Amino acid sequence: MPSPEHLSNSPVVGPVIVLVEPQLGENIGMVARAMANFGLSELRLVNPRDGWPSEKARAAASKADHVIDAVRVFDDLPAAIADLNFVFATTARARDGFKKVAGPVEAGRALRARCTDGQRTGILFGRERFGLNNDEVGMADEIVTFPVDPGFASLNIAQAVLLMSYEWMKSGLEDETRTNFSGPDMPPATKAELFGLFSHLEAALEARGYFRPAQKKPKMVDNLRSVLTRAGFAAPELRVLRGVIASLDYFSPKEPRGVGYPERKARADRDLHAASDDEAGTGQERKEPDDG
């Protein structure tokens, strides 16, 4: 997987994650894992309830050992943020005061801009049960809150860290829709290949009595072609379908594979080659299907 620096094209130091009086080692470990997923590595703890170090935290971190090993523990919040230039406080409820409130997208971009300028930044996260108190929020420069359902606004601390870590990473991407990998690059099918599928499928259906009653065949063919043209097939996909149809030509419930197979396959191959020769005479190219 590409490194965070490669993904973001930025070597800037990311924000510090500060957990105020976290209660469970497992939650600290899941926070470390979320941070590592999105390129953050500096975690500070303020007076963790169960002390530090914590083997439960290391186990829950799922090999994010570089985050766990670098954890710094502080007795109080002022000491934990003393060297930072700018701090966001996360909260799910409205607070009295005059602080600016941002959503996670805006906050991620603001952090990126400040970090790019060389500022040291941080994000405060409160206790699992009730978050940050008003005095702690008052030590931050701005508030960040998430657009959650007001009827169920409580987030697990690791979930909250994951959301902010994701927005931090995304804010550094040249293209916010970029992913680490993509699907196969398949050339779109030509019309000749698509028409070849139509002919092959319609012949197979005709042989099996699909087009009944006969007077409805033109409409049924129109409907069938409408379905097949809507998808926008790639060439390899059409070859798969041709292989399926060819398999139906070779086998049937009355003549399953193994019953007279060589003779029936040879006959079907002759018919297919004959059809290919006909297409070649019209300038169309038809590939022999795979034997399913």
C-alpha positions in Angstrom: 0.0 0.0 0.0 1.3 3.5 -0.8 2.6 5.4 2.2 0.5 8.3 3.6 3.1 10.8 2.2 2.7 9.3 -1.2 -1.1 9.5 -1.1 -1.2 13.1 0.2 1.9 14.4 -1.6 2.7 16.2 1.6 5.4 15.5 4.2 3.8 17.8 6.8 3.4 16.6 10.4 -0.2 15.8 11.2 -2.3 16.9 14.1 -1.7 15.3 17.6 -4.6 13.2 18.9 -5.3 14.0 22.6 -7.5 11.7 24.6 -8.7 13.3 27.9 -9.0 10.7 30.7 -9.7 7.7 28.5 -11.2 4.8 30.5 -10.5 1.6 28.6 -7.3 0.3 27.2 -9.2 -1.3 24.3 -10.5 2.0 23.2 -7.0 3.6 23.2 -5.8 0.7 21.1 -8.6 1.2 18.6 -7.8 4.9 18.4 -4.2 4.0 17.6 -5.4 1.7 14.8 -7.7 4.4 13.4 -4.8 6.9 13.4 -2.4 4.5 11.7 -5.0 3.8 9.0 -4.8 7.5 7.9 -1.2 8.4 8.5 -1.4 9.9 12.0 1.1 8.7 14.6 1.3 11.1 17.6 -1.1 10.1 20.5 -1.2 11.8 23.9 -3.2 10.6 26.9 -4.3 12.8 29.8 -4.6 10.8 33.0 -5.8 7.5 31.6 -8.0 5.8 34.1 -6.3 2.4 34.0 -2.7 3.7 33.7 -0.1 3.2 31.0 1.3 1.1 29.4 -1.6 -1.1 28.6 -1.4 -4.6 27.0 -5.1 -4.4 26.2 -4.4 -1.2 24.2 -1.6 -2.9 22.3 -3.7 -5.9 21.4 -6.6 -3.7 20.2 -4.2 -1.6 18.1 -3.9 -4.5 15.6 -0.2 -4.0 15.0 -0.3 -0.2 15.1 2.7 -0.6 17.4 4.5 2.6 16.2 1.6 4.6 17.6 1.4 2.7 20.9 5.2 2.9 21.4 5.2 6.7 21.0 2.3 7.5 23.3 3.0 10.3 25.8 1.1 10.5 29.1 0.3 13.8 30.9 -1.2 14.6 34.2 -3.4 17.4 32.9 -4.7 18.9 29.7 -2.7 22.2 29.8 0.5 20.2 29.8 -0.6 18.0 27.0 -1.3 20.9 24.6 1.3 23.4 25.8 3.5 23.1 22.7 0.6 23.2 20.2 -0.3 26.3 18.2 -3.9 25.4 17.4 -6.4 22.9 18.9 -9.8 21.7 17.9 -12.2 20.3 20.6 -14.6 17.6 19.5 -18.1 17.7 21.0 -21.6 16.4 20.1 -23.5 19.0 22.0 -23.9 22.8 21.8 -21.8 24.9 24.1 -22.1 28.3 25.5 -19.4 30.7 24.4 -18.0 32.4 21.3 -16.0 29.7 19.7 -16.3 29.0 16.0 -17.9 25.6 15.2 -16.7 23.6 12.1 -17.8 20.3 10.5 -15.2 17.6 10.0 -14.5 18.5 6.3 -13.9 22.1 7.1 -11.8 21.1 10.2 -9.7 18.7 8.2 -8.8 21.4 5.6 -8.1 23.9 8.3 -5.7 21.5 10.0 -4.0 20.8 6.7 -3.5 24.5 6.0 -2.0 25.2 9.4 0.2 22.1 9.4 1.5 23.1 6.0 2.4 26.5 7.4 4.5 24.7 10.1 2.1 25.0 13.0 1.6 22.3 15.5 -2.0 21.3 15.8 -4.1 18.9 17.9 -7.6 17.5 18.3 -9.1 16.9 21.7 -11.4 13.9 22.4 -13.2 13.4 25.7 -14.1 10.6 28.0 -16.2 7.7 26.7 -19.1 8.5 29.0 -19.5 12.2 28.7 -16.8 13.7 26.5 -15.1 17.0 27.3 -16.2 19.3 30.0 -16.7 23.0 29.4 -13.3 24.0 30.9 -11.6 21.6 28.6 -13.5 22.8 25.5 -12.5 26.4 26.6 -8.8 25.5 26.1 -9.4 24.8 22.4 -9.4 27.4 19.7 -12.4 26.0 17.8 -15.0 23.3 18.0 -15.5 20.5 15.6 -18.7 18.5 15.6 -20.1 15.7 13.4 -23.4 15.7 11.4 -24.8 12.8 13.4 -28.5 12.0 14.1 -29.4 14.3 17.0 -31.5 11.5 18.5 -28.4 9.4 18.8 -25.4 11.6 18.8 -23.0 9.7 20.9 -19.9 8.3 19.0 -17.5 5.8 20.3 -14.1 7.5 20.8 -12.4 5.4 18.2 -15.1 6.2 15.7 -14.7 9.9 16.3 -10.9 9.7 15.9 -11.4 7.6 12.7 -13.7 10.3 11.2 -11.2 13.1 11.9 -8.2 11.1 10.8 -10.0 10.3 7.5 -10.8 14.0 6.9 -7.1 14.9 7.6 -5.9 12.3 5.1 -8.5 13.3 2.5 -7.7 17.0 2.8 -4.2 16.3 1.5 -5.2 14.3 -1.6 -5.0 16.0 -5.0 -8.2 14.2 -5.9 -10.5 13.4 -3.0 -12.1 10.6 -4.9 -8.8 8.8 -5.4 -8.4 5.2 -4.1 -5.4 2.9 -3.5 -6.5 0.5 -6.2 -9.0 0.3 -9.0 -10.9 -2.3 -11.0 -9.6 -3.9 -14.1 -9.1 -1.7 -17.2 -11.3 -3.4 -19.8 -11.8 -2.0 -23.3 -15.4 -1.4 -24.2 -16.9 -3.8 -26.6 -17.2 -2.8 -30.3 -20.6 -2.9 -31.9 -19.5 -5.8 -34.1 -18.8 -7.8 -30.9 -22.2 -6.8 -29.5 -24.0 -7.7 -32.7 -22.2 -11.1 -32.6 -23.6 -11.7 -29.1 -27.1 -10.9 -30.3 -26.8 -13.3 -33.2 -25.4 -16.1 -31.0 -27.9 -15.7 -28.2 -30.9 -15.3 -30.5 -29.9 -18.5 -32.4 -29.6 -20.4 -29.2 -33.0 -19.2 -28.0 -34.6 -19.9 -31.3 -33.4 -23.5 -31.1 -34.9 -23.9 -27.7 -38.3 -22.4 -28.7 -38.0 -19.3 -26.7 -39.7 -17.0 -29.2 -43.3 -18.0 -28.8 -45.7 -17.2 -30.2 -43.9 -16.5 -33.4 -45.6 -13.2 -34.1 -44.2 -11.7 -30.9 -40.6 -12.6 -31.9 -39.7 -9.1 -33.2 -40.8 -7.4 -30.0 -39.1 -10.0 -27.8 -35.9 -9.5 -29.8 -36.2 -5.7 -29.3 -36.6 -6.2 -25.6 -33.7 -8.6 -25.4 -31.4 -6.2 -27.2 -32.6 -3.3 -25.1 -31.5 -5.2 -21.9 -28.1 -6.1 -23.4 -27.3 -2.7 -24.8 -28.1 -0.8 -21.6 -25.3 -2.3 -19.5 -22.4 -1.0 -21.7 -20.4 -4.3 -21.8 -16.7 -4.6 -22.0 -15.2 -6.9 -24.6 -14.1 -9.6 -22.0 -17.6 -9.6 -20.5 -19.1 -10.4 -23.9 -16.7 -13.3 -24.3 -17.9 -14.7 -20.9 -21.5 -14.5 -22.1 -20.6 -16.1 -25.5 -18.9 -19.0 -23.5 -22.1 -19.4 -21.5 -24.3 -19.6 -24.6 -21.9 -22.0 -26.3 -22.1 -24.3 -23.2 -25.9 -24.3 -23.6 -25.4 -25.3 -27.2 -23.2 -28.3 -26.2 -25.2 -29.5 -23.2 -28.9 -29.9 -22.1 -30.7 -31.8 -19.3 -31.4 -34.7 -21.7 -27.8 -34.7 -22.9 -25.6 -33.6 -20.0 -21.8 -33.3 -20.3 -20.3 -36.7 -20.9 -23.2 -38.1 -23.0 -22.1 -38.0 -26.6 -20.1 -34.9 -25.8 -17.3 -35.2 -28.5 -19.8 -35.5 -31.3 -22.1 -32.7 -30.1 -19.2 -30.4 -29.4 -17.7 -31.0 -32.8 -21.1 -30.3 -34.4 -21.5 -27.1 -32.4 -18.0 -26.0 -33.4 -18.7 -26.6 -37.0 -21.9 -24.5 -36.8 -20.0 -21.7 -34.9 -17.2 -21.7 -37.5 -19.7 -21.5 -40.3 -21.3 -18.5 -38.6 -17.9 -17.0 -38.2 -17.2 -17.4 -41.9 -20.5 -15.7 -42.7 -19.5 -12.8 -40.5 -16.1 -12.6 -42.0 -17.7 -12.2 -45.4 -19.5 -9.1 -44.0 -16.3 -7.6 -42.4 -17.3 -8.6 -38.9 -15.0 -10.4 -36.6 -16.2 -13.1 -34.3 -14.1 -14.8 -31.6 -14.6 -18.5 -30.8 -16.2 -18.8 -27.4 -14.6 -20.7 -24.5 -16.1 -24.1 -23.7 -17.6 -23.0 -20.4 
